[in-house]
Amino acid sequence: MSNLLVGLLGALLATNQPLAVSHSDSKTAAAATTAAAPDDPVEREYQKLLALDDATQATVDQLIRDEEAFNAAGATSPEGLLRDRILVRFKPVREAYEDFLKRHPDHARARLAYGSFLNDLKEEEAAREQWEKARQLDPNNPAAWNNLANYYGHNGPITNAFAYYTRASELNPREPLYYHSLGTVVYLFRQEAQAYYQLSEQEVFDKALDLYARALQLDPDNFPLATDIAQTYYGIRPPRLDDALLAWKYALKIARDDIEREGVQVHLARLKLNAGQFDEARGHLNLVTNAMYHELKQRVLRNLETREAEARGTNPPPARATSPPGDQKQ
């Protein structure tokens, strides 16, 4: 683990006082820096457009939940019906965005929002075009850089994701999302990161962890971020067991409910198992009672029993080879 993350997790585990907190959404924060006066007629129209988008999205979300409940009850809808219903709901929103942008082609925030709308519809290339126009119109808007970085992170070239997340964080250094996302692509695309940053593999691991640390410092109560950090250690070789335990202990501290806490207990059991601390591993598993973890708990428990038997030297000997039926030895 990098010294930055070691120190941060140690400090956060030692106190309940957060170092700093930021829960802002990157698009909202970026838009707020460039928003027009609320009494501006174009701004009022834009806000109505966003409200239409949000309301329609809420309606579509309900359609999806209803369909899931319908299927869970054993019924089935004709193939493609749900998608057709969704597209019908979204058609007026698309038309409203296109009409607004036809009349206000230089409205960067509308292009940013329309790109997100298109991306939700899986029209990724069309979304990229809108975000690129937004970036060109307002190059100081970090959300445009972030959204484009998301696109390049999925579609390549990955070096664009490195550069664009970095630029987003430079424009808004108080937004944890940008450091979190950059840390993830650095970790996932290690070979590309080694070439881009001129680092060794271990240095790339440290860079990803440093980026995660910066995100966590800004948003120390973010449980998904904390678990992303802890999960990273499964892919680091050679293993950094002590650092992984520290990361999972912090995730346990900020877990928000029993389901999250029990999920962390399973991970702690796996780590203690790998460290040969069998009694402690079993203690963590005993705290897992939710049915959703039953299969995973049993898998770890079986591994634990196997490792304990190996450590005691009580594994049954391999079965002796026997001759196939009808085979005779002289």
Summary of the structure (lengths in Angstrom):
residues: 330
radius of gyration: 25.8
end to end distance: 63.4
largest distance: 102.7
contacts: 965
relative contact order: 0.09
helix: 74%
strand: 0%
